[in-house]
Amino acid sequence: MRLIGHIWRANARFDEARAAYAEAIDLARHEGLAAAEAKALANLAQTACWSGEVDAVADAATRARDLLDLVPNPVELVKIRSAEAVAYAVAGDAGAAVEAVGGSRRLADGIGYRGGHNLADVAQILIGVLGGDHDGVRSTRAELDARTRRSGGNTYWVPIVTSWIEGVPQATEHDPRVEWIDGAAVSLGRWAEVATRR
């Protein structure tokens, strides 16, 4: 169920992603799988954040952290902190968003999780776009692009942030290898709306 949620979330189909993660949470809880429940809760926070739902993210994050105290997984803590950064940015609390990005980077560095910087970059770019820092976001996007090309993972983030920086037409041309559920223009169009919600 989590994998299905990931696919929906990557395509900005947030309602479907939430439903998949809620099912994964219920299933994990029923089976007594604390680690799986913590991961699904972190994924739920990563979904709610794009709507700026600070309270919903905080609730999922608190529940996930409680479980992660029992079954430690520092990667999930990085994901949660990055989700908090995004939620604050979309909600208009730039100070808290910047602090959360810094926290996410420190957590990622502390465990040697390079992918954690991808998540922090995305949040930082969103903060910059919402704050009008055009030069800064392009620089961070270049770092994100280089890192994802080296690792070969999560290449969809660069077209997503490009939709915020330069618009959907430019974003659709960036990486034709990404297979969007509804086609690039539609999926990236939904992502572009994230940066215009305030």
Phi, psi and omega per residue, in radians:
M1 nan -0.636 3.135
R2 -1.109 -0.704 3.126
L3 -1.071 -0.734 3.089
I4 -1.070 -0.756 3.095
G5 -1.047 -0.699 3.129
H6 -1.056 -0.739 -3.128
I7 -1.118 -0.794 3.109
W8 -1.082 -0.760 -3.089
R9 -1.130 -0.747 3.138
A10 -1.078 -0.403 3.139
N11 -1.750 0.233 3.131
A12 1.028 0.549 3.028
R13 -1.744 1.284 -2.925
F14 -1.210 -0.614 3.115
D15 -1.111 -0.758 3.122
E16 -1.152 -0.686 3.124
A17 -1.103 -0.782 3.119
R18 -1.013 -0.764 -3.129
A19 -1.085 -0.731 3.138
A20 -1.145 -0.748 -3.137
Y21 -1.200 -0.645 3.095
A22 -1.077 -0.697 3.107
E23 -1.150 -0.694 3.120
A24 -1.135 -0.677 3.113
I25 -1.103 -0.834 -3.130
D26 -1.078 -0.757 -3.129
L27 -1.121 -0.790 -3.137
A28 -1.111 -0.723 3.132
R29 -1.117 -0.755 -3.132
H30 -1.086 -0.616 -3.109
E31 -1.581 -0.037 -3.139
G32 1.232 0.558 -3.113
L33 -1.755 1.494 -3.033
A34 -1.080 -0.702 -3.120
A35 -1.113 -0.750 3.130
A36 -1.177 -0.656 3.105
E37 -1.138 -0.726 3.125
A38 -1.073 -0.736 3.123
K39 -1.105 -0.771 -3.131
A40 -1.158 -0.620 3.072
L41 -1.153 -0.710 3.073
A42 -1.078 -0.714 3.093
N43 -1.116 -0.647 3.093
L44 -1.107 -0.732 3.082
A45 -1.085 -0.701 3.133
Q46 -1.157 -0.337 3.108
T47 -1.562 -0.832 -3.123
A48 -1.116 -0.458 -3.059
C49 -1.074 -0.545 -3.061
W50 -1.224 -0.233 3.056
S51 -1.741 0.048 -3.132
G52 1.254 0.435 -3.107
E53 -1.473 1.384 -3.047
V54 -1.018 -0.747 -3.109
D55 -1.162 -0.729 3.130
A56 -1.145 -0.695 3.101
V57 -1.138 -0.767 -3.136
A58 -1.077 -0.702 3.135
D59 -1.110 -0.871 -3.141
A60 -1.118 -0.679 -3.125
A61 -1.139 -0.734 3.133
T62 -1.104 -0.797 3.139
R63 -1.107 -0.696 3.127
A64 -1.158 -0.769 -3.123
R65 -1.117 -0.633 3.093
D66 -1.051 -0.744 3.121
L67 -1.234 -0.623 -3.128
L68 -1.232 -0.299 2.984
D69 -1.175 -0.519 -3.137
L70 -1.528 -0.677 -3.122
V71 -2.251 1.423 -3.011
P72 -0.981 2.374 3.048
N73 -2.648 1.602 -3.036
P74 -1.104 -0.435 3.094
V75 -1.079 -0.713 3.138
E76 -1.138 -0.571 3.101
L77 -1.139 -0.652 3.076
V78 -1.106 -0.784 -3.126
K79 -1.091 -0.712 3.135
I80 -1.108 -0.789 -3.114
R81 -1.122 -0.666 3.089
S82 -1.158 -0.657 3.084
A83 -1.102 -0.689 3.095
E84 -1.099 -0.687 3.117
A85 -1.058 -0.793 3.138
V86 -1.112 -0.800 -3.123
A87 -1.029 -0.772 3.108
Y88 -1.096 -0.731 -3.131
A89 -1.080 -0.850 -3.116
V90 -1.138 -0.576 3.141
A91 -1.377 -0.140 3.073
G92 1.645 0.195 3.122
D93 -1.768 1.405 -3.036
A94 -1.105 -0.657 -3.133
G95 -1.060 -0.849 3.125
A96 -1.153 -0.599 3.135
A97 -1.134 -0.798 3.140
V98 -1.097 -0.727 3.116
E99 -1.077 -0.724 -3.135
A100 -1.189 -0.632 3.072
V101 -1.073 -0.798 3.107
G102 -1.047 -0.736 3.101
G103 -1.095 -0.689 3.123
S104 -1.116 -0.758 3.137
R105 -1.133 -0.725 3.126
R106 -1.103 -0.740 3.099
L107 -1.092 -0.758 -3.136
A108 -1.099 -0.764 3.126
D109 -1.129 -0.646 -3.098
G110 -1.109 -0.438 -3.138
I111 -2.008 0.089 3.140
G112 1.190 0.563 -3.086
Y113 -1.700 1.602 -3.090
R114 -1.101 -0.587 3.119
G115 -1.080 -0.418 3.095
G116 -1.103 -0.481 3.093
H117 -1.273 -0.479 3.040
N118 -1.053 -0.828 -3.136
L119 -1.104 -0.714 3.122
A120 -1.164 -0.674 3.093
D121 -1.045 -0.780 -3.130
V122 -1.058 -0.796 3.115
A123 -1.118 -0.725 3.140
Q124 -1.119 -0.696 3.100
I125 -1.108 -0.754 3.118
L126 -1.065 -0.761 3.094
I127 -1.015 -0.791 -3.134
G128 -1.136 -0.748 3.116
V129 -1.064 -0.828 -3.132
L130 -1.145 -0.463 -3.139
G131 -1.685 -0.021 3.088
G132 1.419 0.349 -3.135
D133 -1.560 1.360 -3.007
H134 -1.187 -0.708 -3.141
D135 -1.177 -0.747 -3.122
G136 -1.082 -0.720 -3.092
V137 -1.205 -0.588 3.120
R138 -1.195 -0.667 3.099
S139 -1.124 -0.787 3.133
T140 -1.159 -0.644 3.100
R141 -1.111 -0.668 3.115
A142 -1.093 -0.697 3.101
E143 -1.155 -0.752 3.113
L144 -1.082 -0.762 -3.138
D145 -1.070 -0.815 -3.127
A146 -1.102 -0.738 -3.098
R147 -1.170 -0.761 -3.122
T148 -1.222 -0.550 3.087
R149 -1.195 -0.662 3.103
R150 -1.149 -0.723 -3.059
S151 -1.483 -0.429 -3.113
G152 1.333 0.166 -3.088
G153 -2.042 2.622 3.056
N154 0.896 0.799 -3.133
T155 -1.202 -0.191 -3.136
Y156 -1.185 -0.356 -3.102
W157 -1.110 -0.599 -3.094
V158 -1.170 -0.825 3.040
P159 -1.063 -0.604 3.137
I160 -1.094 -0.887 -3.119
V161 -1.198 -0.508 3.075
T162 -1.118 -0.585 3.096
S163 -1.092 -0.525 3.099
W164 -1.376 -0.622 -3.019
I165 -1.460 -0.813 -2.987
E166 -2.131 -0.082 3.125
G167 1.761 2.900 -3.039
V168 -1.145 -0.766 -3.129
P169 -0.983 -0.754 3.103
Q170 -1.156 -0.696 -3.103
A171 -1.111 -0.650 -3.100
T172 -1.177 -0.377 -3.118
E173 -1.532 -0.171 -2.953
H174 -1.203 -0.913 -3.052
D175 -2.445 1.622 -3.081
P176 -1.173 -0.163 -3.131
R177 -1.320 -0.301 3.130
V178 -1.301 2.228 -3.141
E179 -1.786 1.786 -3.121
W180 -1.490 2.453 -3.090
I181 -1.005 -0.800 -3.064
D182 -1.822 0.291 -3.042
G183 1.550 2.674 -3.038
A184 -1.057 -0.801 -3.049
A185 -1.081 -0.732 -3.103
V186 -1.253 -0.857 -3.109
S187 -1.112 -0.796 3.137
L188 -1.236 -0.457 3.036
G189 -1.104 -0.694 3.079
R190 -1.147 -0.712 3.109
W191 -1.111 -0.678 -3.129
A192 -1.043 -0.551 -3.138
E193 -1.148 -0.398 3.130
V194 -1.021 -0.664 -3.074
A195 -1.458 0.033 -3.131
T196 -2.133 0.253 -3.035
R197 -1.344 -0.390 -3.046
R198 -1.371 nan nan
